[in-house]
Amino acid sequence: MDTEAQHTERDRSSLPSDSEQPSDPEGTEERSRSAFAGRITDWVPGGRITVTLLVLMLFLLLLSTFVLQPFQIPSGSMESGLRIGDRVLVNKVAYRFDRRPQRGDIVVFDGTGLFGHGDYIKRVVGVGGDHVVCCDEEGRLRVNGQPVDESAFLYPGDRPSTVPFDVVVPDGTLFVLGDHRADSSDSRDHLGSPGGGMIPLDKVIGRADWIVWPFGHATHLDRPDAYARVPGAETGTEPAHAGAGAARAGDGDG
């Protein structure tokens, strides 16, 4: 009897088959990722701290590009709600997915070729199709025939406008005004310019939703109730007259 042969056969039969061999693909993948991350931290000066800072900077860049963008108020055109030096966060997804600015929103837009150069911040007073008039017999702004009580945000002592206007806002554009009317270059001052002082929707960067600095002035910027009773625009309405008045010097933020 070949004892050695029997042991060899028995030992071979006791080994697990290939299909029964233990596998750890997740562990292997995890080790591969750890090894790759280790090679990166070894290659980058400063190691793990530098890599962490770079990832954080990339995240903030993507956030600022596609979601939220900080904007510093450069002038007094939106006082007293937004003061010079205030920093606001602009919601860049507010008007995505077929959503459009509404009356009362505070928007940041690219004013290049429209108001001057750079970004501007103003309040939306009229949207596409709206008939916007100022001022009526009582000195009020009217939108689609409805008087608008702007006392909640208009700068104390300011009139709704010293420049008379009577316009219908073209579809796909906005009519915007500063809250500090006496210190704001806005749609009123550019009615005779190319584009008629209107802001195309594709120039809108986003909606200013929060004041984040200084902390003592931090707040959420809600849409005022002043426009809640304004009826929808009537198709085909025409202004009774169009008077832009004398154009004034821009405020530079605008």
Contacts in CASP RR format, 6 or more apart in sequence:
PFRMAT RR
TARGET T0000
AUTHOR 0000-0000-0000
METHOD contacts of the structure
MODEL  1
MDTEAQHTERDRSSLPSDSEQPSDPEGTEERSRSAFAGRITDWVPGGRIT
VTLLVLMLFLLLLSTFVLQPFQIPSGSMESGLRIGDRVLVNKVAYRFDRR
PQRGDIVVFDGTGLFGHGDYIKRVVGVGGDHVVCCDEEGRLRVNGQPVDE
SAFLYPGDRPSTVPFDVVVPDGTLFVLGDHRADSSDSRDHLGSPGGGMIP
LDKVIGRADWIVWPFGHATHLDRPDAYARVPGAETGTEPAHAGAGAARAG
DGDG
40 51 0 8 1.000
41 47 0 8 1.000
41 48 0 8 1.000
41 51 0 8 1.000
44 50 0 8 1.000
44 51 0 8 1.000
44 54 0 8 1.000
64 70 0 8 1.000
66 92 0 8 1.000
66 93 0 8 1.000
67 91 0 8 1.000
67 92 0 8 1.000
67 93 0 8 1.000
68 89 0 8 1.000
68 90 0 8 1.000
68 91 0 8 1.000
68 92 0 8 1.000
69 89 0 8 1.000
69 90 0 8 1.000
69 92 0 8 1.000
69 108 0 8 1.000
69 205 0 8 1.000
69 206 0 8 1.000
70 87 0 8 1.000
70 88 0 8 1.000
70 89 0 8 1.000
70 90 0 8 1.000
70 212 0 8 1.000
71 87 0 8 1.000
71 88 0 8 1.000
71 89 0 8 1.000
71 90 0 8 1.000
71 108 0 8 1.000
71 119 0 8 1.000
71 121 0 8 1.000
71 208 0 8 1.000
72 85 0 8 1.000
72 86 0 8 1.000
72 87 0 8 1.000
73 82 0 8 1.000
73 83 0 8 1.000
73 84 0 8 1.000
73 85 0 8 1.000
73 86 0 8 1.000
73 87 0 8 1.000
73 88 0 8 1.000
73 121 0 8 1.000
73 253 0 8 1.000
74 84 0 8 1.000
74 85 0 8 1.000
74 252 0 8 1.000
74 253 0 8 1.000
74 254 0 8 1.000
75 84 0 8 1.000
75 183 0 8 1.000
75 251 0 8 1.000
75 252 0 8 1.000
75 253 0 8 1.000
75 254 0 8 1.000
76 82 0 8 1.000
76 83 0 8 1.000
76 84 0 8 1.000
76 180 0 8 1.000
76 183 0 8 1.000
76 184 0 8 1.000
76 251 0 8 1.000
76 253 0 8 1.000
77 121 0 8 1.000
77 122 0 8 1.000
77 178 0 8 1.000
77 179 0 8 1.000
77 180 0 8 1.000
77 183 0 8 1.000
77 184 0 8 1.000
77 185 0 8 1.000
77 186 0 8 1.000
77 251 0 8 1.000
77 253 0 8 1.000
77 254 0 8 1.000
78 106 0 8 1.000
78 121 0 8 1.000
78 122 0 8 1.000
78 123 0 8 1.000
78 178 0 8 1.000
78 179 0 8 1.000
78 180 0 8 1.000
78 184 0 8 1.000
79 155 0 8 1.000
79 179 0 8 1.000
79 180 0 8 1.000
79 183 0 8 1.000
80 155 0 8 1.000
80 156 0 8 1.000
80 179 0 8 1.000
80 180 0 8 1.000
81 153 0 8 1.000
81 179 0 8 1.000
82 88 0 8 1.000
82 106 0 8 1.000
82 121 0 8 1.000
82 179 0 8 1.000
82 208 0 8 1.000
82 211 0 8 1.000
83 217 0 8 1.000
86 211 0 8 1.000
86 213 0 8 1.000
86 214 0 8 1.000
86 217 0 8 1.000
87 211 0 8 1.000
87 212 0 8 1.000
87 213 0 8 1.000
88 121 0 8 1.000
88 208 0 8 1.000
88 209 0 8 1.000
88 210 0 8 1.000
88 211 0 8 1.000
88 212 0 8 1.000
88 221 0 8 1.000
89 208 0 8 1.000
89 209 0 8 1.000
89 210 0 8 1.000
89 212 0 8 1.000
90 108 0 8 1.000
90 205 0 8 1.000
90 206 0 8 1.000
90 207 0 8 1.000
90 208 0 8 1.000
90 209 0 8 1.000
91 206 0 8 1.000
91 207 0 8 1.000
91 208 0 8 1.000
91 209 0 8 1.000
92 205 0 8 1.000
92 206 0 8 1.000
94 206 0 8 1.000
94 207 0 8 1.000
94 209 0 8 1.000
95 101 0 8 1.000
95 201 0 8 1.000
95 204 0 8 1.000
95 206 0 8 1.000
95 207 0 8 1.000
100 127 0 8 1.000
100 201 0 8 1.000
101 107 0 8 1.000
101 124 0 8 1.000
101 127 0 8 1.000
101 174 0 8 1.000
101 201 0 8 1.000
101 204 0 8 1.000
101 207 0 8 1.000
102 124 0 8 1.000
102 127 0 8 1.000
102 223 0 8 1.000
102 227 0 8 1.000
103 124 0 8 1.000
103 125 0 8 1.000
103 126 0 8 1.000
103 127 0 8 1.000
103 130 0 8 1.000
103 143 0 8 1.000
103 227 0 8 1.000
103 230 0 8 1.000
104 123 0 8 1.000
104 124 0 8 1.000
104 125 0 8 1.000
104 223 0 8 1.000
104 224 0 8 1.000
104 226 0 8 1.000
104 227 0 8 1.000
105 123 0 8 1.000
105 124 0 8 1.000
105 207 0 8 1.000
105 223 0 8 1.000
106 121 0 8 1.000
106 122 0 8 1.000
106 123 0 8 1.000
106 124 0 8 1.000
106 207 0 8 1.000
106 208 0 8 1.000
106 221 0 8 1.000
107 121 0 8 1.000
107 122 0 8 1.000
107 123 0 8 1.000
107 124 0 8 1.000
107 174 0 8 1.000
107 176 0 8 1.000
107 199 0 8 1.000
107 204 0 8 1.000
107 205 0 8 1.000
107 206 0 8 1.000
107 207 0 8 1.000
107 208 0 8 1.000
108 119 0 8 1.000
108 120 0 8 1.000
108 121 0 8 1.000
108 204 0 8 1.000
108 205 0 8 1.000
108 206 0 8 1.000
108 207 0 8 1.000
108 208 0 8 1.000
109 119 0 8 1.000
109 120 0 8 1.000
109 121 0 8 1.000
109 122 0 8 1.000
109 176 0 8 1.000
109 199 0 8 1.000
109 203 0 8 1.000
109 204 0 8 1.000
109 205 0 8 1.000
109 206 0 8 1.000
110 118 0 8 1.000
110 119 0 8 1.000
110 120 0 8 1.000
110 203 0 8 1.000
110 205 0 8 1.000
111 117 0 8 1.000
111 118 0 8 1.000
111 119 0 8 1.000
111 120 0 8 1.000
111 199 0 8 1.000
111 203 0 8 1.000
112 118 0 8 1.000
113 194 0 8 1.000
114 190 0 8 1.000
114 193 0 8 1.000
114 195 0 8 1.000
114 197 0 8 1.000
114 199 0 8 1.000
114 203 0 8 1.000
115 185 0 8 1.000
115 186 0 8 1.000
115 190 0 8 1.000
115 197 0 8 1.000
115 250 0 8 1.000
115 254 0 8 1.000
116 252 0 8 1.000
119 205 0 8 1.000
120 253 0 8 1.000
120 254 0 8 1.000
121 208 0 8 1.000
121 253 0 8 1.000
121 254 0 8 1.000
122 176 0 8 1.000
122 177 0 8 1.000
122 178 0 8 1.000
122 184 0 8 1.000
122 186 0 8 1.000
122 187 0 8 1.000
122 254 0 8 1.000
123 153 0 8 1.000
123 176 0 8 1.000
123 177 0 8 1.000
123 178 0 8 1.000
123 179 0 8 1.000
124 174 0 8 1.000
124 175 0 8 1.000
124 176 0 8 1.000
125 132 0 8 1.000
125 141 0 8 1.000
125 143 0 8 1.000
125 148 0 8 1.000
125 175 0 8 1.000
125 176 0 8 1.000
125 177 0 8 1.000
125 187 0 8 1.000
126 132 0 8 1.000
126 143 0 8 1.000
126 169 0 8 1.000
126 174 0 8 1.000
126 175 0 8 1.000
126 176 0 8 1.000
127 169 0 8 1.000
127 174 0 8 1.000
127 175 0 8 1.000
127 233 0 8 1.000
128 169 0 8 1.000
128 170 0 8 1.000
128 171 0 8 1.000
128 172 0 8 1.000
128 173 0 8 1.000
128 174 0 8 1.000
128 233 0 8 1.000
129 168 0 8 1.000
129 169 0 8 1.000
129 170 0 8 1.000
129 171 0 8 1.000
129 233 0 8 1.000
129 234 0 8 1.000
129 235 0 8 1.000
129 236 0 8 1.000
129 237 0 8 1.000
130 143 0 8 1.000
130 144 0 8 1.000
130 168 0 8 1.000
130 169 0 8 1.000
130 175 0 8 1.000
130 230 0 8 1.000
130 232 0 8 1.000
130 233 0 8 1.000
131 143 0 8 1.000
131 144 0 8 1.000
131 145 0 8 1.000
131 166 0 8 1.000
131 167 0 8 1.000
131 168 0 8 1.000
131 169 0 8 1.000
131 233 0 8 1.000
131 234 0 8 1.000
131 237 0 8 1.000
131 239 0 8 1.000
132 141 0 8 1.000
132 142 0 8 1.000
132 143 0 8 1.000
132 165 0 8 1.000
132 166 0 8 1.000
132 167 0 8 1.000
132 168 0 8 1.000
132 169 0 8 1.000
132 175 0 8 1.000
133 141 0 8 1.000
133 142 0 8 1.000
133 143 0 8 1.000
133 145 0 8 1.000
133 165 0 8 1.000
133 166 0 8 1.000
133 167 0 8 1.000
133 239 0 8 1.000
133 240 0 8 1.000
134 140 0 8 1.000
134 141 0 8 1.000
134 142 0 8 1.000
134 160 0 8 1.000
134 161 0 8 1.000
134 163 0 8 1.000
134 164 0 8 1.000
134 165 0 8 1.000
134 166 0 8 1.000
135 141 0 8 1.000
135 159 0 8 1.000
135 160 0 8 1.000
135 161 0 8 1.000
135 164 0 8 1.000
136 142 0 8 1.000
136 147 0 8 1.000
138 147 0 8 1.000
139 159 0 8 1.000
139 160 0 8 1.000
140 147 0 8 1.000
140 148 0 8 1.000
140 149 0 8 1.000
140 160 0 8 1.000
141 147 0 8 1.000
141 148 0 8 1.000
141 150 0 8 1.000
141 160 0 8 1.000
141 161 0 8 1.000
142 148 0 8 1.000
143 227 0 8 1.000
143 230 0 8 1.000
144 230 0 8 1.000
144 231 0 8 1.000
144 232 0 8 1.000
144 233 0 8 1.000
144 234 0 8 1.000
144 237 0 8 1.000
145 231 0 8 1.000
146 229 0 8 1.000
146 230 0 8 1.000
146 231 0 8 1.000
148 226 0 8 1.000
148 227 0 8 1.000
148 230 0 8 1.000
149 226 0 8 1.000
150 160 0 8 1.000
150 226 0 8 1.000
152 224 0 8 1.000
152 225 0 8 1.000
152 226 0 8 1.000
153 179 0 8 1.000
153 224 0 8 1.000
153 226 0 8 1.000
154 160 0 8 1.000
154 179 0 8 1.000
154 181 0 8 1.000
155 179 0 8 1.000
155 180 0 8 1.000
155 181 0 8 1.000
155 182 0 8 1.000
155 183 0 8 1.000
158 180 0 8 1.000
158 181 0 8 1.000
158 182 0 8 1.000
159 181 0 8 1.000
160 181 0 8 1.000
161 177 0 8 1.000
161 181 0 8 1.000
161 188 0 8 1.000
162 181 0 8 1.000
162 182 0 8 1.000
163 188 0 8 1.000
163 189 0 8 1.000
163 244 0 8 1.000
163 245 0 8 1.000
163 246 0 8 1.000
163 248 0 8 1.000
164 243 0 8 1.000
164 245 0 8 1.000
165 188 0 8 1.000
165 191 0 8 1.000
165 242 0 8 1.000
165 243 0 8 1.000
165 244 0 8 1.000
165 245 0 8 1.000
166 239 0 8 1.000
166 240 0 8 1.000
166 241 0 8 1.000
166 242 0 8 1.000
166 243 0 8 1.000
167 175 0 8 1.000
167 191 0 8 1.000
167 239 0 8 1.000
167 242 0 8 1.000
168 236 0 8 1.000
168 237 0 8 1.000
168 238 0 8 1.000
168 239 0 8 1.000
169 175 0 8 1.000
169 198 0 8 1.000
169 233 0 8 1.000
170 198 0 8 1.000
172 200 0 8 1.000
172 201 0 8 1.000
173 198 0 8 1.000
173 199 0 8 1.000
173 200 0 8 1.000
173 201 0 8 1.000
174 198 0 8 1.000
174 199 0 8 1.000
174 201 0 8 1.000
174 204 0 8 1.000
175 187 0 8 1.000
175 197 0 8 1.000
175 198 0 8 1.000
175 199 0 8 1.000
176 186 0 8 1.000
176 187 0 8 1.000
176 199 0 8 1.000
177 184 0 8 1.000
177 186 0 8 1.000
177 187 0 8 1.000
177 188 0 8 1.000
178 184 0 8 1.000
178 186 0 8 1.000
183 251 0 8 1.000
184 251 0 8 1.000
184 254 0 8 1.000
185 248 0 8 1.000
185 249 0 8 1.000
185 250 0 8 1.000
185 251 0 8 1.000
185 252 0 8 1.000
185 254 0 8 1.000
186 254 0 8 1.000
187 196 0 8 1.000
187 197 0 8 1.000
187 198 0 8 1.000
187 199 0 8 1.000
188 244 0 8 1.000
189 197 0 8 1.000
189 244 0 8 1.000
189 247 0 8 1.000
189 248 0 8 1.000
189 250 0 8 1.000
190 196 0 8 1.000
190 197 0 8 1.000
190 247 0 8 1.000
191 197 0 8 1.000
191 242 0 8 1.000
191 243 0 8 1.000
191 244 0 8 1.000
192 244 0 8 1.000
192 247 0 8 1.000
208 221 0 8 1.000
209 220 0 8 1.000
209 221 0 8 1.000
210 218 0 8 1.000
210 219 0 8 1.000
210 220 0 8 1.000
210 221 0 8 1.000
211 217 0 8 1.000
211 218 0 8 1.000
211 219 0 8 1.000
211 221 0 8 1.000
212 218 0 8 1.000
END
